[in-house]
Amino acid sequence: MTLTLKIRVTPNAKKQSWKIDESGTIKCYVTAQAQDGKANQAVIKAFAKLLRIPHSHVEITKGSTSRIKEIAIEDNFSKQDIIDLVKNA
Protein backbone atom coordinates (compact mmCIF):
# COMPACT_ATOMS: atom_id res chain seq x y z
CA MET A 1 0.00 0.00 0.00
CA THR A 2 1.35 3.42 -0.95
CA LEU A 3 0.51 6.61 0.91
CA THR A 4 1.13 9.98 -0.75
CA LEU A 5 1.68 13.12 1.34
CA LYS A 6 2.42 16.75 0.56
CA ILE A 7 5.03 18.27 2.84
CA ARG A 8 6.93 21.53 3.12
CA VAL A 9 10.70 21.26 3.42
CA THR A 10 13.04 23.83 4.93
CA PRO A 11 16.66 23.08 4.03
CA ASN A 12 19.72 24.45 5.83
CA ALA A 13 17.97 24.44 9.22
CA LYS A 14 19.98 24.60 12.44
CA LYS A 15 18.68 21.18 13.46
CA GLN A 16 16.50 18.48 11.96
CA SER A 17 12.94 18.66 13.23
CA TRP A 18 9.29 18.14 12.37
CA LYS A 19 6.26 20.39 12.81
CA ILE A 20 2.64 20.50 11.77
CA ASP A 21 1.19 23.94 11.04
CA GLU A 22 -2.36 25.10 11.76
CA SER A 23 -3.55 23.98 8.31
CA GLY A 24 -2.27 20.43 8.93
CA THR A 25 0.74 20.64 6.63
CA ILE A 26 3.70 18.53 7.69
CA LYS A 27 6.92 20.55 7.79
CA CYS A 28 10.32 18.89 7.65
CA TYR A 29 13.40 20.88 8.64
CA VAL A 30 16.70 19.38 7.46
CA THR A 31 20.25 20.56 8.02
CA ALA A 32 21.38 19.70 4.49
CA GLN A 33 21.65 22.43 1.89
CA ALA A 34 19.34 22.53 -1.12
CA GLN A 35 22.21 21.76 -3.45
CA ASP A 36 22.86 18.71 -5.64
CA GLY A 37 19.87 16.87 -4.14
CA LYS A 38 21.35 16.83 -0.62
CA ALA A 39 18.20 18.20 1.01
CA ASN A 40 16.02 15.69 -0.87
CA GLN A 41 18.18 12.81 0.36
CA ALA A 42 18.00 14.22 3.89
CA VAL A 43 14.19 14.31 3.68
CA ILE A 44 14.07 10.69 2.55
CA LYS A 45 16.40 9.64 5.37
CA ALA A 46 14.40 11.67 7.91
CA PHE A 47 11.13 10.02 6.88
CA ALA A 48 12.68 6.56 6.90
CA LYS A 49 14.09 7.15 10.37
CA LEU A 50 10.82 8.60 11.70
CA LEU A 51 8.78 5.69 10.34
CA ARG A 52 11.46 3.05 11.00
CA ILE A 53 11.32 1.75 7.44
CA PRO A 54 14.01 1.29 4.76
CA HIS A 55 15.01 4.32 2.67
CA SER A 56 13.84 2.46 -0.42
CA HIS A 57 10.22 2.70 0.83
CA VAL A 58 10.26 6.54 0.66
CA GLU A 59 10.32 8.44 -2.61
CA ILE A 60 9.90 12.07 -3.64
CA THR A 61 7.43 11.89 -6.51
CA LYS A 62 6.90 15.61 -7.17
CA GLY A 63 8.68 18.82 -6.28
CA SER A 64 12.29 17.71 -6.28
CA THR A 65 13.36 21.34 -6.85
CA SER A 66 10.60 22.92 -4.78
CA ARG A 67 10.03 23.36 -1.05
CA ILE A 68 6.60 21.76 -1.44
CA LYS A 69 7.14 18.07 -2.14
CA GLU A 70 4.97 15.04 -2.67
CA ILE A 71 6.27 11.99 -0.84
CA ALA A 72 5.21 8.40 -1.56
CA ILE A 73 5.58 5.97 1.33
CA GLU A 74 5.33 2.26 0.56
CA ASP A 75 4.18 0.73 3.81
CA ASN A 76 1.05 0.30 5.91
CA PHE A 77 0.79 3.80 7.34
CA SER A 78 -2.21 6.11 7.33
CA LYS A 79 -1.85 9.87 7.16
CA GLN A 80 -3.02 10.04 10.79
CA ASP A 81 -0.30 7.55 11.83
CA ILE A 82 2.33 9.84 10.33
CA ILE A 83 0.81 12.97 11.86
CA ASP A 84 0.89 11.28 15.27
CA LEU A 85 4.55 10.32 14.80
CA VAL A 86 5.45 13.86 13.73
CA LYS A 87 3.69 15.34 16.77
CA ASN A 88 5.67 13.04 19.06
CA ALA A 89 9.01 13.50 17.28
Backbone hydrogen bonds in HBPLUS format (Angstrom, degrees):
<---DONOR---> <-ACCEPTOR-->    atom                        ^
c    i                          cat <-CA-CA->   ^        H-A-AA   ^      H-
h    n   atom  resd res      DA  || num        DHA   H-A  angle D-A-AA Bond
n    s   type  num  typ     dist DA aas  dist angle  dist       angle   num
A0075-ASP N   A0001-MET O   3.06 MM  74  5.71 123.3  2.39 165.4 178.1     1
A0003-LEU N   A0073-ILE O   2.88 MM  70  5.13 163.5  1.90 144.9 147.9     2
A0073-ILE N   A0003-LEU O   2.75 MM  70  5.13 162.1  1.78 153.4 159.8     3
A0005-LEU N   A0071-ILE O   2.84 MM  66  5.20 157.5  1.89 149.2 156.6     4
A0071-ILE N   A0005-LEU O   2.73 MM  66  5.20 161.6  1.77 156.7 162.1     5
A0007-ILE N   A0069-LYS O   2.86 MM  62  5.41 159.0  1.90 153.7 160.6     6
A0069-LYS N   A0007-ILE O   2.91 MM  62  5.41 160.0  1.95 150.3 156.8     7
A0008-ARG N   A0026-ILE O   2.93 MM  18  6.35 159.5  1.97 158.1 164.7     8
A0028-CYS N   A0008-ARG O   2.85 MM  20  6.24 160.5  1.89 159.3 165.6     9
A0009-VAL N   A0067-ARG O   2.78 MM  58  4.99 160.1  1.82 141.8 148.8    10
A0010-THR N   A0028-CYS O   2.89 MM  18  6.26 159.1  1.94 155.3 157.8    11
A0030-VAL N   A0010-THR O   3.04 MM  20  6.29 160.1  2.08 147.2 152.8    12
A0012-ASN N   A0032-ALA O   2.85 MM  20  5.21 156.2  1.91 135.4 136.5    13
A0013-ALA N   A0030-VAL O   2.87 MM  17  5.51 173.6  1.87 140.5 138.5    14
A0017-SER N   A0029-TYR O   3.05 MM  12  5.12 148.2  2.15 128.9 137.2    15
A0029-TYR N   A0017-SER O   2.90 MM  12  5.12 177.1  1.90 157.3 156.7    16
A0019-LYS N   A0027-LYS O   3.02 MM   8  5.07 149.1  2.12 142.8 146.3    17
A0027-LYS N   A0019-LYS O   2.73 MM   8  5.07 169.1  1.74 158.5 156.2    18
A0021-ASP N   A0025-THR O   3.07 MM   4  5.52 156.1  2.13 149.6 151.9    19
A0024-GLY N   A0021-ASP O   2.90 MM   3  5.36 161.6  1.94 116.7 122.6    20
A0038-LYS N   A0035-GLN O   3.09 MM   3  5.75 168.0  2.10 122.8 126.6    21
A0041-GLN N   A0037-GLY O   3.05 MM   4  6.29 159.9  2.09 151.0 155.8    22
A0042-ALA N   A0038-LYS O   2.99 MM   4  6.20 150.4  2.07 143.0 151.7    23
A0043-VAL N   A0039-ALA O   2.90 MM   4  6.18 147.9  2.01 147.4 155.8    24
A0044-ILE N   A0040-ASN O   3.06 MM   4  6.36 161.4  2.09 150.5 154.7    25
A0045-LYS N   A0041-GLN O   2.96 MM   4  6.19 164.5  1.98 149.9 154.1    26
A0046-ALA N   A0042-ALA O   2.84 MM   4  5.97 153.3  1.91 143.0 150.9    27
A0047-PHE N   A0043-VAL O   2.93 MM   4  6.17 161.4  1.97 153.9 157.8    28
A0048-ALA N   A0044-ILE O   2.96 MM   4  6.15 164.5  1.98 151.2 156.0    29
A0049-LYS N   A0045-LYS O   2.90 MM   4  6.04 156.7  1.95 147.4 153.7    30
A0050-LEU N   A0046-ALA O   2.91 MM   4  6.05 163.9  1.93 147.9 152.8    31
A0051-LEU N   A0047-PHE O   2.91 MM   4  6.02 163.6  1.94 154.6 158.3    32
A0052-ARG N   A0048-ALA O   2.79 MM   4  5.55 116.5  2.20 132.9 148.2    33
A0053-ILE N   A0048-ALA O   3.02 MM   5  5.03 155.4  2.09 137.4 144.8    34
A0052-ARG N   A0049-LYS O   3.29 MM   3  4.92 141.1  2.45  90.6 101.5    35
A0057-HIS N   A0054-PRO O   3.00 MM   3  5.64 166.2  2.02 119.5 124.0    36
A0058-VAL N   A0055-HIS O   3.08 MM   3  5.61 166.7  2.10 121.3 123.2    37
A0074-GLU N   A0057-HIS O   2.81 MM  17  4.92 165.9  1.83 148.1 152.9    38
A0059-GLU N   A0072-ALA O   2.96 MM  13  5.21 151.6  2.04 149.0 156.5    39
A0072-ALA N   A0059-GLU O   2.78 MM  13  5.21 167.5  1.80 159.3 163.6    40
A0061-THR N   A0070-GLU O   2.80 MM   9  5.55 149.3  1.89 150.8 160.0    41
A0070-GLU N   A0062-LYS O   2.94 MM   8  4.93 161.8  1.97 136.7 137.1    42
A0066-SER N   A0063-GLY O   3.01 MM   3  4.78 165.7  2.03 106.1 110.3    43
A0082-ILE N   A0078-SER O   3.23 MM   4  6.60 157.3  2.28 150.2 154.7    44
A0083-ILE N   A0079-LYS O   2.94 MM   4  6.22 157.5  1.99 150.1 157.0    45
A0084-ASP N   A0080-GLN O   2.92 MM   4  6.08 160.6  1.95 149.7 154.4    46
A0085-LEU N   A0081-ASP O   3.05 MM   4  6.32 152.2  2.13 143.0 150.5    47
A0086-VAL N   A0082-ILE O   2.89 MM   4  6.13 157.6  1.94 151.7 157.8    48
A0087-LYS N   A0083-ILE O   2.94 MM   4  6.16 159.4  1.99 151.5 156.8    49
A0088-ASN N   A0084-ASP O   3.17 MM   4  6.34 141.1  2.33 138.6 148.1    50
A0089-ALA N   A0086-VAL O   3.18 MM   3  5.04 156.8  2.23  99.5 106.6    51
